[in-house]
Amino acid sequence: MLKKQAPLSEAAYRQIKDQIITLKLRPGAPIDEGWLIEFLSIGRTPIREALFRLVAEDLVEVSPGRGFSVRHLSLSDLKDLFETMMIMERAAAALAARRIKKESIGCLRDTNRELKKAWQKKDFLQVTLLNSRFHRTIYQATENVFLNSYLDTLQNQAQRLAFLCFSKEPTDFDIKSHAELAIKDHRNLIAAFEKGDEGAAVSLIGEHIKLFQSRVYDYASPSLKHLELIT
């Protein structure tokens, strides 16, 4: 039996999203549909379907007369993003602790193992994608279609933010220690889910979000130590 191919709009969506997540299409950049048609070798209709899907996910904006552009991430967005993540990820962890299946726990364990290897190789695209897979597995384990959908949209923003922060290693940030803490958080979460320990899962995911926030804020507010010698 022949395997059914994904629609062209799905292929376009995945490839355009990859361009946004990896910052090849940067925040605020206009999106040239003609260039996408040539670059992806996909027709205009599937391209536009993909772009409107990305508009619904808040990764792309559309303006009358100006067309499509990559959505900005402002300082206000960061505050709103982390507040919402803290509320909704904790709710997801609580439900997942009650409802998660053995298959999903196995998926979390396998993903975390692959993630550790990606960190060691400093393959930040894989780090971003695998970390997103880990969290989306938790969302699916809630068995709540609305919560899963809302968190999936938040994860889209977190993905490109993570790639932005981790793809350029700063001198004053110990990225190795950060990676070790992130992997340890994941292991502890898996253990909490296995035990059905709702309280531990909620606490752990909260601390995990704070760890990510610390990296983002470190990136957004770089140290000025390297400028002291100038004066």
Contacts in CASP RR format, 6 or more apart in sequence:
PFRMAT RR
TARGET T0000
AUTHOR 0000-0000-0000
METHOD contacts of the structure
MODEL  1
MLKKQAPLSEAAYRQIKDQIITLKLRPGAPIDEGWLIEFLSIGRTPIREA
LFRLVAEDLVEVSPGRGFSVRHLSLSDLKDLFETMMIMERAAAALAARRI
KKESIGCLRDTNRELKKAWQKKDFLQVTLLNSRFHRTIYQATENVFLNSY
LDTLQNQAQRLAFLCFSKEPTDFDIKSHAELAIKDHRNLIAAFEKGDEGA
AVSLIGEHIKLFQSRVYDYASPSLKHLELIT
7 46 0 8 1.000
8 42 0 8 1.000
8 43 0 8 1.000
8 46 0 8 1.000
9 45 0 8 1.000
9 46 0 8 1.000
9 47 0 8 1.000
9 49 0 8 1.000
9 50 0 8 1.000
9 53 0 8 1.000
10 50 0 8 1.000
11 40 0 8 1.000
11 42 0 8 1.000
11 46 0 8 1.000
12 36 0 8 1.000
12 40 0 8 1.000
12 42 0 8 1.000
12 46 0 8 1.000
12 47 0 8 1.000
12 49 0 8 1.000
12 50 0 8 1.000
13 49 0 8 1.000
13 50 0 8 1.000
13 53 0 8 1.000
13 54 0 8 1.000
15 40 0 8 1.000
16 25 0 8 1.000
16 31 0 8 1.000
16 36 0 8 1.000
16 40 0 8 1.000
16 47 0 8 1.000
16 50 0 8 1.000
16 51 0 8 1.000
16 54 0 8 1.000
17 54 0 8 1.000
17 59 0 8 1.000
17 156 0 8 1.000
18 24 0 8 1.000
19 25 0 8 1.000
20 54 0 8 1.000
20 59 0 8 1.000
20 60 0 8 1.000
20 70 0 8 1.000
20 160 0 8 1.000
21 128 0 8 1.000
21 156 0 8 1.000
21 159 0 8 1.000
21 160 0 8 1.000
21 163 0 8 1.000
22 125 0 8 1.000
22 160 0 8 1.000
22 163 0 8 1.000
23 160 0 8 1.000
23 163 0 8 1.000
23 164 0 8 1.000
23 167 0 8 1.000
25 31 0 8 1.000
25 70 0 8 1.000
26 70 0 8 1.000
27 70 0 8 1.000
27 71 0 8 1.000
27 72 0 8 1.000
27 73 0 8 1.000
27 160 0 8 1.000
28 69 0 8 1.000
28 70 0 8 1.000
28 71 0 8 1.000
28 72 0 8 1.000
29 69 0 8 1.000
29 70 0 8 1.000
30 66 0 8 1.000
30 67 0 8 1.000
30 68 0 8 1.000
30 69 0 8 1.000
31 51 0 8 1.000
31 60 0 8 1.000
31 67 0 8 1.000
31 68 0 8 1.000
31 69 0 8 1.000
31 70 0 8 1.000
33 44 0 8 1.000
33 47 0 8 1.000
33 48 0 8 1.000
33 51 0 8 1.000
33 68 0 8 1.000
34 44 0 8 1.000
36 42 0 8 1.000
36 47 0 8 1.000
37 43 0 8 1.000
37 44 0 8 1.000
37 47 0 8 1.000
40 47 0 8 1.000
51 60 0 8 1.000
51 62 0 8 1.000
51 68 0 8 1.000
52 62 0 8 1.000
54 60 0 8 1.000
55 61 0 8 1.000
55 62 0 8 1.000
55 68 0 8 1.000
57 153 0 8 1.000
57 156 0 8 1.000
58 71 0 8 1.000
58 153 0 8 1.000
58 156 0 8 1.000
58 157 0 8 1.000
59 70 0 8 1.000
59 71 0 8 1.000
59 156 0 8 1.000
59 157 0 8 1.000
59 160 0 8 1.000
60 68 0 8 1.000
60 69 0 8 1.000
60 70 0 8 1.000
60 71 0 8 1.000
61 68 0 8 1.000
61 69 0 8 1.000
61 70 0 8 1.000
61 71 0 8 1.000
62 68 0 8 1.000
62 69 0 8 1.000
63 69 0 8 1.000
73 81 0 8 1.000
73 157 0 8 1.000
73 160 0 8 1.000
73 161 0 8 1.000
75 220 0 8 1.000
77 157 0 8 1.000
78 161 0 8 1.000
78 216 0 8 1.000
78 220 0 8 1.000
81 154 0 8 1.000
81 157 0 8 1.000
81 158 0 8 1.000
81 161 0 8 1.000
82 209 0 8 1.000
82 213 0 8 1.000
82 216 0 8 1.000
84 154 0 8 1.000
85 154 0 8 1.000
85 158 0 8 1.000
85 209 0 8 1.000
86 206 0 8 1.000
86 209 0 8 1.000
88 147 0 8 1.000
88 150 0 8 1.000
88 151 0 8 1.000
88 154 0 8 1.000
89 135 0 8 1.000
89 151 0 8 1.000
89 205 0 8 1.000
89 206 0 8 1.000
89 209 0 8 1.000
90 202 0 8 1.000
90 205 0 8 1.000
90 206 0 8 1.000
91 147 0 8 1.000
92 138 0 8 1.000
92 139 0 8 1.000
92 142 0 8 1.000
92 147 0 8 1.000
92 151 0 8 1.000
92 205 0 8 1.000
93 138 0 8 1.000
93 189 0 8 1.000
93 198 0 8 1.000
93 201 0 8 1.000
93 202 0 8 1.000
93 204 0 8 1.000
93 205 0 8 1.000
93 206 0 8 1.000
94 198 0 8 1.000
94 199 0 8 1.000
94 201 0 8 1.000
94 202 0 8 1.000
95 141 0 8 1.000
95 142 0 8 1.000
95 143 0 8 1.000
95 144 0 8 1.000
95 147 0 8 1.000
96 138 0 8 1.000
96 141 0 8 1.000
96 142 0 8 1.000
96 193 0 8 1.000
96 201 0 8 1.000
97 192 0 8 1.000
97 193 0 8 1.000
97 196 0 8 1.000
97 197 0 8 1.000
97 198 0 8 1.000
97 199 0 8 1.000
97 200 0 8 1.000
97 201 0 8 1.000
97 202 0 8 1.000
98 196 0 8 1.000
98 198 0 8 1.000
99 141 0 8 1.000
99 142 0 8 1.000
99 143 0 8 1.000
100 138 0 8 1.000
100 141 0 8 1.000
100 193 0 8 1.000
100 196 0 8 1.000
101 141 0 8 1.000
104 137 0 8 1.000
104 140 0 8 1.000
104 141 0 8 1.000
105 190 0 8 1.000
105 193 0 8 1.000
105 194 0 8 1.000
107 137 0 8 1.000
108 134 0 8 1.000
108 137 0 8 1.000
108 138 0 8 1.000
108 186 0 8 1.000
108 189 0 8 1.000
108 190 0 8 1.000
108 193 0 8 1.000
109 190 0 8 1.000
111 130 0 8 1.000
111 133 0 8 1.000
111 134 0 8 1.000
111 137 0 8 1.000
112 134 0 8 1.000
112 183 0 8 1.000
112 186 0 8 1.000
112 187 0 8 1.000
112 190 0 8 1.000
114 126 0 8 1.000
114 130 0 8 1.000
115 126 0 8 1.000
115 127 0 8 1.000
115 130 0 8 1.000
115 131 0 8 1.000
115 134 0 8 1.000
115 182 0 8 1.000
115 183 0 8 1.000
115 186 0 8 1.000
116 179 0 8 1.000
116 183 0 8 1.000
118 124 0 8 1.000
118 126 0 8 1.000
118 127 0 8 1.000
118 130 0 8 1.000
119 127 0 8 1.000
119 179 0 8 1.000
119 182 0 8 1.000
119 183 0 8 1.000
122 169 0 8 1.000
124 163 0 8 1.000
124 166 0 8 1.000
124 167 0 8 1.000
125 163 0 8 1.000
125 167 0 8 1.000
127 162 0 8 1.000
127 166 0 8 1.000
128 159 0 8 1.000
128 162 0 8 1.000
128 163 0 8 1.000
128 166 0 8 1.000
129 159 0 8 1.000
131 162 0 8 1.000
131 182 0 8 1.000
132 155 0 8 1.000
132 158 0 8 1.000
132 159 0 8 1.000
132 162 0 8 1.000
134 186 0 8 1.000
135 151 0 8 1.000
135 155 0 8 1.000
135 158 0 8 1.000
136 151 0 8 1.000
136 152 0 8 1.000
136 155 0 8 1.000
138 189 0 8 1.000
138 205 0 8 1.000
139 147 0 8 1.000
139 148 0 8 1.000
139 151 0 8 1.000
139 152 0 8 1.000
139 155 0 8 1.000
140 148 0 8 1.000
141 193 0 8 1.000
142 148 0 8 1.000
158 212 0 8 1.000
161 216 0 8 1.000
162 212 0 8 1.000
164 219 0 8 1.000
165 215 0 8 1.000
165 216 0 8 1.000
165 219 0 8 1.000
166 175 0 8 1.000
166 215 0 8 1.000
169 175 0 8 1.000
170 218 0 8 1.000
170 219 0 8 1.000
170 222 0 8 1.000
170 223 0 8 1.000
171 223 0 8 1.000
171 226 0 8 1.000
172 218 0 8 1.000
172 222 0 8 1.000
172 223 0 8 1.000
172 225 0 8 1.000
173 215 0 8 1.000
173 218 0 8 1.000
173 219 0 8 1.000
178 211 0 8 1.000
178 215 0 8 1.000
181 211 0 8 1.000
182 208 0 8 1.000
182 211 0 8 1.000
182 212 0 8 1.000
185 204 0 8 1.000
185 207 0 8 1.000
185 208 0 8 1.000
185 211 0 8 1.000
186 208 0 8 1.000
188 200 0 8 1.000
188 204 0 8 1.000
189 201 0 8 1.000
189 204 0 8 1.000
189 205 0 8 1.000
189 208 0 8 1.000
192 199 0 8 1.000
192 200 0 8 1.000
192 201 0 8 1.000
192 204 0 8 1.000
193 201 0 8 1.000
END
